[in-house]
């Protein structure tokens, strides 16, 4: 196994993934929603780690690994969704889990600006929901 990037860069990518996931998780926790800080951090770090490991192999196909991450996270998110007689709950939590994995992938490939912008957009969307912005649309 050959690692093309320097070790400190790997640590930075994992740290950025953890911070981005943690920021989203803190918002979910403050909103008293499932999949809080630790969960979102682990999802983001896990996605980043899968892509970092993939990039360390000469003949690996990152697109296949990303497809696997998307599928696996989809199952994890599905576990956060439940239905009652009053409606369906957990869709936003499932979407945040899925998006956090994508943010982790972006950190894992070293796209720090993309990671930051995506994290900020997710926070904005979650905050707009609190002021009933989306209920008016």
Long-range contacts (C-beta under 8 A, 24 or more apart in sequence): 1-56, 1-57, 2-56, 2-57, 2-58, 3-56, 4-55, 4-56, 5-55, 5-110, 9-110, 10-52, 13-48, 13-52, 13-107, 13-108, 13-109, 13-110, 14-45, 14-48, 14-49, 14-52, 14-107, 14-108, 16-48, 16-107, 16-112, 16-115, 17-44, 17-45, 17-47, 17-48, 17-103, 17-104, 17-107, 17-108, 17-115, 18-44, 18-45, 20-44, 20-100, 20-103, 20-104, 20-107, 20-115, 20-116, 20-118, 20-119, 21-45, 21-100, 21-103, 21-104, 23-119, 23-123, 24-96, 24-99, 24-100, 24-103, 24-119, 24-122, 24-123, 24-126, 25-100, 27-123, 27-126, 27-127, 28-93, 28-96, 28-126, 31-126, 31-130, 33-92, 33-93, 34-80, 34-90, 34-93, 35-80, 35-93, 35-96, 35-97, 39-97, 40-96, 40-97, 40-100, 43-73, 43-76, 43-97, 43-100, 43-101, 43-104, 44-100, 44-101, 44-103, 44-104, 44-107, 45-104, 46-101, 46-104, 47-73, 47-100, 47-101, 47-102, 47-103, 47-104, 47-105, 47-108, 48-104, 48-105, 48-107, 48-108, 49-108, 50-105, 50-108, 51-104, 51-105, 51-108, 51-109, 52-108, 55-108, 55-109, 62-109, 66-105, 69-101, 69-105, 70-98, 70-101, 70-102, 73-97, 73-98, 73-101, 74-98, 92-126, 92-129, 96-122, 96-126
